[in-house]
Amino acid sequence: MASNEWQVASGTWQVAVVSGTRTPKALPLATCHWPLGRLCCQKTAILSFLFAVAGSTALAQTESTPADRNQSGEAQNEKAEKEEKRGEFLVAPIPIASPTIGTGLEWALGYVFPFSRQDKISPHSVAGVGGLFTDNGSRGIAGGGRLYFKQDKYRFTVAGGNAKINADFTGIGNEAGDRGLFLPLTTTGSAFITESLVRVRKSLYLGARFQYRDLELRLNQEESTTAEPPPPPLNEVIDEIAPYLLRQRTVAVGPRLQWDTRDTPYYPHRGVFLETGIDLFTEALGSKFTYQYYKFALNKYTSLGDRQVLAVRGMGCAAAGDRVPLYDLCLFGTSGDLRGYAGGRYQDRRMFATQAEYRLTMPPKKVLGRFGVVAFGGFGGVAEEFSEIAWKELLPAGGAGIRFRLTKEDHINFRIDYAIGTVGHTLSMGVGEAF
């Protein structure tokens, strides 16, 4: 499943991120790193992990076994037809090397398959399980999938699991991101999400999503290098995080809308993908906090030839309410918005990001036929209100990447991207395009 983020409904998955920044002058040793990016506009590390796995498990490693080069064309066609009917098992072990989350491994095991053998219109469905473990104590396991059926009239997503993630909290706003101070934070708990969409007219889908999270947040004193008492700037970070420590539950329902004219959800050559929705967290459903989360995203894909694509993306999000948990603030640097920034270093109640990416695949009959390259750049910003995003506080980023095609039919790539932002750089690896 876009990537984060991974974006469950968009068809891209962020499987792993390895990020680095210039070491800040402040106390700890690392920058905020939320594993696997942020999916479906949720940024708690656990939720991101769970939802990313729901997509990435199904898009992970290699093609089905190729036919013997000496077989006749008829035999190859018969074998390809059988393989298409039964789907593909995929495996993805991806190493992690981050100063924040430590060294370890993310893994995913999935199955890509046609929901109905007679349905030639619906994209292939996906299902799988994945996990995470690192030497800083982070652990997690999750399972889920996404189904397309009835000639793509219905789309259904489900994911759930449990994790313990050790990451860092830098504070809220541009000033907090610039100063680079942070506190080590441990998040443990479980999460569950389900989303249903139905096509109401050509390319237009409407539906709803339900999500449940039962989390515990606490300061990780063992990993803290902060002096006692902490310096005044760090006190601001402590004050921001204090109301959200200890155990808490958040529950939401909300409407979803998609406009999807892409030729394929995995590697689009042309078309538009628009997605917007609202998550309504309310005490009436058992949520500890009452607040709302809004997101709008628009992707445009233009074919520049047989092997060239120009992809453009713009997105915005807003968190509203008297008390919005820190893990549901708008988080810069995840779901591909934007590569070049460690996820969580810049976050606030409002955010926008826009970017363009040029994609080129090598000639298919050459020795490098399964490879591709990309170049990308963009900018965005965060603030408490959109009107407060100043020109001088914009966050630009740019970079390039390499692609390696894993599957024949759906053009699913393994990607490696290197990007530079204003405060450092990131090296990210994943399955599927950034958007």
PAGUVO-700888 format. One line per field, with one value per residue (C-alpha): x, y, z; residue in one letter. Coordinates in pm, whole numbers, always signed. Each point is the difference from the previous one (the first is absolute). Example, Ala and Ser with C-alpha at 12.3 -4.5 7.8 and 13.67 -1.06 7.14 Angstrom:
# residues 2
east <- [+1230	+137]
north <- [-450	+344]
up <- [+780	-66]
bagu <- [a	s]
//
This chain:
# residues 435
east <- [+0	+215	+248	-44	-123	+2	-371	-238	-240	+239	+199	+344	+185	+294	+168	+305	+177	+360	+51	+282	+46	+274	+47	-173	+180	-253	+1	-98	+172	-270	-288	-362	-60	-347	+45	-165	-131	-358	-305	-351	+91	+85	+341	+33	+291	-211	-283	+244	+170	-325	-147	+322	+27	-356	+112	+367	-43	-169	+256	+324	+263	+24	-176	-146	+245	+79	-74	+284	+146	-9	-375	-226	-209	-315	+141	+109	-346	-163	+236	-56	-376	+22	+226	-238	-291	+171	+181	+349	+160	+239	+263	+183	+278	+128	+282	-32	+293	-122	+155	-345	-168	+322	+120	-226	-234	-346	-158	-317	-166	-290	-218	-114	-298	-309	-307	-195	+155	-281	+49	+242	-69	+80	+363	+157	-86	+264	+31	+287	+183	+311	+225	+275	+282	+304	+278	-157	-290	-258	-222	-319	-219	-304	-221	-258	-91	-194	-261	-124	-304	-315	+177	+160	-339	+100	+327	+54	+301	+71	+312	+88	+281	+215	+333	+247	+187	+285	+23	+55	-224	+143	-283	-260	+56	+285	+199	+1	+116	+275	+151	+26	-74	-197	-103	+12	-356	-127	-340	-160	-342	-228	-196	-269	-140	-260	-113	-273	-54	-262	+4	-302	+88	+291	+329	-181	+6	-174	+25	+101	+287	+13	+313	+84	+322	+88	+342	+231	+256	+284	+339	+285	+229	+254	+68	+1	+327	-170	+164	-195	-168	-63	+88	-285	-53	-45	-252	-225	+15	-78	-300	-134	+24	-112	-380	+25	+205	-142	-266	-256	-254	-111	-290	-126	-236	-13	-94	+235	-1	+222	+16	+218	+69	+346	+79	+147	+40	+354	+195	-236	+89	-299	-301	-99	-36	-182	-61	-160	-155	-76	+74	-249	+136	-269	-60	-333	+197	+226	+280	+190	+20	-251	+159	+0	+264	-38	+209	-4	+244	+13	+239	+30	+186	+103	+165	+294	+62	+19	+250	-44	-255	-39	-177	-120	-148	-157	-141	-125	-114	-153	-56	-276	-125	+81	+228	+162	+240	+356	-9	-286	+166	+92	+338	+248	+235	-225	-203	+245	-97	+287	+303	+304	-142	-11	-365	-109	+267	-252	-363	-295	-376	+27	+220	+31	+247	+38	+250	+77	+184	+144	+5	+201	+20	+278	-69	-158	+222	+328	+205	-132	-359	-134	+159	-124	+99	-192	+68	-228	-39	-256	-79	-249	-53	-163	-165	-284	-209	+45	+16	+308	+214	+260	+208	+324	-117	-74	+171	+147	+144	+134	+174	+29	-54	+43	-277	+9	-307	-113	-303	-97	-370	-61	+334	+81	+340	+247	+124	+296	-22	+256	-135	+133	-198	+97	+115	+140	-67	-187	+70	-323	-70	-339	-233	-224	+30	+8	-337]
north <- [+0	+477	-10	+130	+0	-140	+134	-288	+107	+144	-305	+100	-137	+117	-312	+143	+326	+58	+365	+221	+366	+231	-61	+285	+196	-125	-287	-337	-175	-45	+153	-102	-316	-155	-346	-75	+349	+114	-161	+132	+329	-162	+59	-194	-232	-304	+96	+82	-334	-194	+167	-9	-373	-46	+119	-82	-366	-54	+178	-116	-185	-201	-114	-344	-260	+80	-257	-204	+194	-317	-55	+63	+317	-203	-159	+338	+144	-291	+41	+376	-53	-248	+231	+292	-208	-112	+326	+59	-53	+281	+51	+320	+10	+360	+106	+307	+224	+314	+201	+29	-338	-198	-286	-287	-146	+57	-300	-71	-309	+50	-134	+191	-158	+60	+0	-161	-181	+121	+366	+160	+358	+10	+49	-294	-32	-29	-166	-63	+27	+191	+85	+222	-37	+215	+10	+298	-219	+87	-295	-48	-237	+72	-151	+118	+42	+182	-149	+117	-183	+11	+172	+244	+117	-75	+63	-130	+47	-149	+0	-61	-93	+82	+179	+171	+285	+203	+333	+369	+304	+335	+233	+188	+263	+130	+132	-341	-166	+256	-28	-381	-76	-313	-249	-381	-131	-357	-80	-340	-136	-129	+144	-107	+159	-90	+194	-70	+182	-42	+145	+228	+116	-41	+55	+136	-196	+84	-179	+9	-96	-117	-3	-99	+57	-99	+151	+80	+278	+52	+165	-243	+102	-270	+157	+361	+191	+312	+174	+60	+241	+23	+326	+250	-86	-366	+91	+120	-345	-162	+231	-91	-372	-20	+3	-303	-235	-314	-221	+139	-125	+178	-113	+160	-40	+220	+37	-71	+113	-114	+110	-251	+8	-163	-275	-205	+60	-142	+199	+253	+138	+230	+113	+174	-128	+225	-108	+191	-89	+95	-201	+91	-98	+22	-102	-146	-284	-46	+233	+182	+316	+170	+152	-16	-80	+118	-92	+78	-144	+23	-192	+58	-235	+90	-235	+161	-304	-378	+10	+345	+130	+335	-30	+305	+4	+257	-64	+178	-105	+161	-117	+182	-16	+126	-295	-178	-282	+59	-314	+143	+328	+55	-168	+125	-254	-308	-163	+160	+353	+89	-222	+177	+49	-247	-65	+190	+268	+251	-38	+222	+36	+108	-124	+10	-160	+0	-182	-130	-316	-103	-378	-182	-375	-162	-167	-339	-212	+140	-142	+276	-48	-54	+318	+356	+339	+294	+363	+199	+330	+200	+215	+31	+137	-40	+247	+30	+170	+1	+380	-21	-196	+260	-5	-1	-304	-222	-338	-87	-340	-183	-318	-300	-373	-341	-246	-377	-174	-296	-128	-37	+75	+278	+186	+8	+154	-22	+355	+174	+380	+250	+345	+321	+248	+316	-180	-326	-292	-330	-330	-194	-350	-144	-183	+200	+362	+287	+118]
up <- [+0	-118	+294	+408	-249	-43	-49	+36	-271	-255	-93	+129	+299	+205	+130	+172	+64	+90	+83	+112	+82	+101	+373	+188	+265	+250	+241	-152	-282	-261	-188	+12	-201	-21	-151	-334	-49	+51	-158	-37	+166	+335	+144	+314	-61	+81	-233	-278	+48	-5	-306	-197	+55	-122	-341	-12	+87	-330	-214	+130	-191	-318	-310	-33	-128	-368	-264	-138	-291	-211	+39	-294	-14	+60	+314	+130	-57	+183	+294	+13	+0	+287	+202	-54	+126	+317	+78	+137	+340	+86	+270	+98	+260	+24	+234	+222	+97	+177	+284	+156	-30	-11	-218	-89	-257	-141	-168	-191	-144	-234	-277	-310	-171	-213	+226	-284	-294	-224	+99	-248	+112	+372	+106	+178	+369	+271	+342	+235	+329	+101	+290	+133	+252	+79	+257	+182	+113	-266	-88	-195	-197	-214	-266	-246	-362	-267	-230	-340	-134	-217	-293	+247	+125	+359	+186	+352	+230	+343	+221	+364	+234	+300	+40	+230	-169	+149	-183	+79	+41	-112	+93	-203	-269	-215	+293	+165	-321	-57	+347	-24	+366	+79	+263	-37	+1	+23	-152	+59	-81	-273	-289	-246	-314	-259	-305	-255	-329	-271	-352	-45	-351	-239	+192	+310	+328	+327	+331	+364	+227	+361	+212	+356	+195	+354	+76	+286	-35	+245	+15	-49	+285	-84	-340	+118	+18	+135	+294	+320	+9	-376	-180	-60	-371	+88	+268	-284	-160	+337	+49	-346	+56	+365	-61	-229	+214	+159	-155	-240	-252	-316	-219	-321	-291	-304	-367	-291	-363	-287	-363	-184	-376	+14	-247	+288	+376	+10	-262	-163	-343	-30	+196	+321	+355	+245	+358	+284	+334	+357	+315	+273	+341	+266	+360	-112	-162	+303	-106	+275	-214	-230	-311	-380	-259	-362	-302	-370	-256	-379	-228	-377	-234	-355	-249	-180	-216	+26	+288	+155	+251	+173	+336	+194	+350	+229	+347	+307	+346	+306	+357	+188	+356	+348	+67	-293	+99	-111	-216	-206	-88	-365	-39	-259	-157	-19	-279	-241	+116	-24	-34	+143	+351	+288	+79	+309	+12	-135	+108	+85	-43	-363	-282	-376	-241	-377	-220	-347	-104	-337	-52	-267	-62	-202	-339	+81	-226	+128	+287	+227	-113	+353	+134	+11	+138	+145	+90	+228	+179	+192	+300	+283	+346	+341	+238	+249	-272	-378	+6	+224	-249	-101	-318	+197	+199	-300	-1	-342	-93	-302	-97	-229	+13	-161	-83	-54	-138	+210	-188	-363	-14	+252	-33	+369	+75	+282	+56	+159	+33	+125	+83	+155	+210	+184	+317	-132	-230	-21	-171	-40	-129	-75	-236	-229	-105	+250	-139]
bagu <- [m	a	s	n	e	w	q	v	a	s	g	t	w	q	v	a	v	v	s	g	t	r	t	p	k	a	l	p	l	a	t	c	h	w	p	l	g	r	l	c	c	q	k	t	a	i	l	s	f	l	f	a	v	a	g	s	t	a	l	a	q	t	e	s	t	p	a	d	r	n	q	s	g	e	a	q	n	e	k	a	e	k	e	e	k	r	g	e	f	l	v	a	p	i	p	i	a	s	p	t	i	g	t	g	l	e	w	a	l	g	y	v	f	p	f	s	r	q	d	k	i	s	p	h	s	v	a	g	v	g	g	l	f	t	d	n	g	s	r	g	i	a	g	g	g	r	l	y	f	k	q	d	k	y	r	f	t	v	a	g	g	n	a	k	i	n	a	d	f	t	g	i	g	n	e	a	g	d	r	g	l	f	l	p	l	t	t	t	g	s	a	f	i	t	e	s	l	v	r	v	r	k	s	l	y	l	g	a	r	f	q	y	r	d	l	e	l	r	l	n	q	e	e	s	t	t	a	e	p	p	p	p	p	l	n	e	v	i	d	e	i	a	p	y	l	l	r	q	r	t	v	a	v	g	p	r	l	q	w	d	t	r	d	t	p	y	y	p	h	r	g	v	f	l	e	t	g	i	d	l	f	t	e	a	l	g	s	k	f	t	y	q	y	y	k	f	a	l	n	k	y	t	s	l	g	d	r	q	v	l	a	v	r	g	m	g	c	a	a	a	g	d	r	v	p	l	y	d	l	c	l	f	g	t	s	g	d	l	r	g	y	a	g	g	r	y	q	d	r	r	m	f	a	t	q	a	e	y	r	l	t	m	p	p	k	k	v	l	g	r	f	g	v	v	a	f	g	g	f	g	g	v	a	e	e	f	s	e	i	a	w	k	e	l	l	p	a	g	g	a	g	i	r	f	r	l	t	k	e	d	h	i	n	f	r	i	d	y	a	i	g	t	v	g	h	t	l	s	m	g	v	g	e	a	f]
//
